[in-house]
């Protein structure tokens, strides 16, 4: 089973990019973020023509998350992260596919930090930690996949960067991510590639793609029951180089299931 995560950065505006990648790589499950479409505007038909069924939570202008499954219907178990009923931002969806519970999540960016946006990011991460702990306690096979908007370590960003104080690298953000790993979740990309750059994001600014000044924001965390099934992981960098591409590239894992 190949499970991927891809911040598409406008699913309708970059539909051709998405379809080309799906046709080329044929992942079994895809977690999408930053749909930037209302609920009724998600492009169901072209995805179904490629054999993908979808579940999604849309939001006008910003956010939005989805889960695609090839040849199967995602069985949705949750469309909001628990812990704050007043939070209506479309940042979390969870579904069962092929015996695996998969979550597509889009954490808040949090900038400028400090400030109310950063406070919201940290509060969201606390809610994620609480829910992740509940999922882990079930002993079920679970994958948390998405744009975490966290650069976990200095190894996960280009050297001599100019992001000091940025919410993506703030000690509080990194500490919360580390607490997830301490619950027993495995950072699948790093488990397979412990050394070297694994960029998944290159800003549109300052020629960061052409100079390969990237960072790793997109992660796939697997529960303890899936660690022995993890056989491969990687990043499809070529997608970022396509015309009209998202500023993210898809990251993926392969499970022996």
CORZI-V529013 format. One record per residue. N is the residue number from 1. SS is DSSP state (helix for helix, strand for strand, loop for the rest). Layout:
BEGIN
n:ss
N:SS
N:SS
END
This chain:
BEGIN
n:ss
1:loop
2:strand
3:strand
4:strand
5:strand
6:strand
7:strand
8:loop
9:loop
10:loop
11:loop
12:loop
13:loop
14:loop
15:helix
16:helix
17:helix
18:helix
19:helix
20:helix
21:helix
22:helix
23:helix
24:helix
25:helix
26:loop
27:loop
28:loop
29:strand
30:strand
31:strand
32:strand
33:strand
34:loop
35:loop
36:loop
37:loop
38:loop
39:helix
40:helix
41:helix
42:loop
43:loop
44:helix
45:helix
46:helix
47:helix
48:helix
49:helix
50:loop
51:loop
52:strand
53:strand
54:strand
55:strand
56:strand
57:strand
58:loop
59:loop
60:loop
61:loop
62:loop
63:loop
64:loop
65:strand
66:strand
67:strand
68:strand
69:strand
70:strand
71:loop
72:loop
73:loop
74:loop
75:strand
76:strand
77:strand
78:strand
79:loop
80:loop
81:loop
82:loop
83:loop
84:loop
85:loop
86:loop
87:loop
88:loop
89:loop
90:loop
91:loop
92:strand
93:strand
94:strand
95:strand
96:strand
97:strand
98:loop
99:loop
100:strand
101:strand
102:strand
103:strand
104:strand
105:strand
106:strand
107:loop
108:loop
109:loop
110:loop
111:loop
112:loop
113:loop
114:loop
115:loop
116:helix
117:helix
118:helix
119:helix
120:helix
121:helix
122:helix
123:helix
124:helix
125:helix
126:helix
127:helix
128:helix
129:helix
130:helix
131:helix
132:helix
133:helix
134:helix
135:helix
136:helix
137:helix
138:loop
139:loop
140:loop
141:loop
142:strand
143:strand
144:strand
145:strand
146:strand
147:strand
148:loop
149:loop
150:loop
151:loop
152:loop
153:loop
154:helix
155:helix
156:helix
157:strand
158:loop
159:loop
160:loop
161:loop
162:loop
163:loop
164:loop
165:loop
166:loop
167:loop
168:loop
169:loop
170:loop
171:helix
172:helix
173:helix
174:helix
175:helix
176:helix
177:helix
178:helix
179:helix
180:helix
181:helix
182:helix
183:loop
184:loop
185:loop
186:strand
187:strand
188:helix
189:helix
190:helix
191:helix
192:helix
193:loop
194:loop
195:loop
196:loop
197:loop
198:loop
199:loop
200:loop
201:strand
202:loop
203:loop
204:loop
205:helix
206:helix
207:helix
208:loop
209:loop
210:loop
211:loop
212:loop
213:loop
214:loop
215:strand
216:loop
217:loop
218:strand
219:strand
220:strand
221:strand
222:strand
223:loop
224:helix
225:helix
226:helix
227:helix
228:helix
229:helix
230:strand
231:strand
232:strand
233:strand
234:strand
235:strand
236:loop
237:helix
238:helix
239:helix
240:helix
241:helix
242:loop
243:loop
244:loop
245:loop
246:loop
247:loop
248:strand
249:loop
250:loop
251:strand
252:strand
253:strand
254:strand
255:strand
256:loop
257:loop
END
